[in-house]
Every structure is written in C-alpha cells, then in structure tokens.
Amino acid sequence: MARLGWTMEQRAGVRTFSRLTTLFAVLCLIIGIVTLMMGNAAGWVMIGLPVLVWAGMLLFLRNTQRSQP
C-alpha cells in the first residue's frame, strides 16, 4: 500500500510551527549573544535553548510523519 502524503492542513501547521520556532530561535540567539557581550555567562543558556527547541521540533515532525498511514 502506498503511503499517503500529509494533508494541506497538516502542511500548513508544519509551516506555522517551523516559522514560530525559527523566530524564537533567532530571538534567543540575539539575546544570548548580547548577554554574553555584556559579560553575563547566562547567555550560554539563551544560545542553547534554541538548539533544544529545534531538536524537539525535528523529533516531533519525524514522529508525526512516521505515524501517517
């Protein structure tokens, strides 16, 4: 049996989720870099946070795509 693709609604949801996580990642990176330049070591947390969010998004999308019939 051939695998069906994602519906239009699912693809739109993925695009929206990807855009939101990209925006969040860029904001966290900017804030982290500025915080590090000011001499605060907490900037590393703000740089590491987008990595965790992107990894979560990737795992979510792969798991969702595998569960499709």
N, C-alpha and C positions, 0 to 999 in steps of 0.2 A: 504494500500500500504506500503510495506516495505521501510525503509529508506536506501538509498544507502550510502556507505562509501565515504570517501574522495578519490580523485584520487591520483595517485602516485606523480604528480606534486605538488598538494596541501600539501601532507605529507612531501615532500622534502622542500617545502617552510616553513612549520611549524618548521621542524628540524633546518633549517638555521636560522630562526628568533629566535628560542629558544637559539641556540648557541651564536648568537650575543648578545642577551640580557644578557645571563649568563656571557659572557666575560666582557661586560660593567658593570654589577653589581659587579663582583669581583674586577675590577679595581677601581671602585668608592669606594667600601668598604675599599680597601687597602689605597687609597689616603686619605679617610676620617679618618681612624684610625691613620695614620701617622700625619695628620694635627692636630688631637686632641692631640696626644702625644707631639707635638711641642707647644701646648698651645693656638692654634687658635680655636675659637669657630665655625668657618665656617666649620669645619669638620663634624658637625651635618648635614649640608646641603648635603655634599657628601655621608653621610650614608643614609639620607632619600631619595635621588634621585633614587637609585636602587629599593627601595620599590615602588615608583611611576611607574617606568618603568615595573617592574614585574606585578603590578596590571593592567597596561594598556595592557600588553601582554595577561594576563589571560582574560580580558574582550574582547579583540579583538578575541581571539581564540574561546571563548564561543559563541560570536555573529556570527562568521563565521560558526561555526559548526551548530548552530541553523538554519541558513539560507539555509542549504543544503536541497535539495528536499527529 
